Amino acid sequence: MQAALPAYAVPRFVRINKDFEYTPTHKIKKLSLKTQGFNPDEVKDLVYVLLPDQDQYQPLTAEIHTKIKANAFRF
């Protein structure tokens, strides 16, 4: 993605979801996804993060999540 997109458009977090919850009109329910965010304690799916000065996504761990919340990384 970094080669095809400008730096501001490259997603920092990628969540791999096997199935979505849908409304009766076949739209994806996004509110629960937004409230869960990227917290590994709440998200059951795989979440990958692209840390600053890295060129590959890595799995989001509780340790990395704590560092992100403590502003150890500048996004």
ABEGO torsion letter per residue (X at the ends): XAAABBAAABBABBBBBABBBBBAAGBBBAAAAAAAEABAAABABBBBBBBBGBABBBBBBAAAAAAAAAGABBX
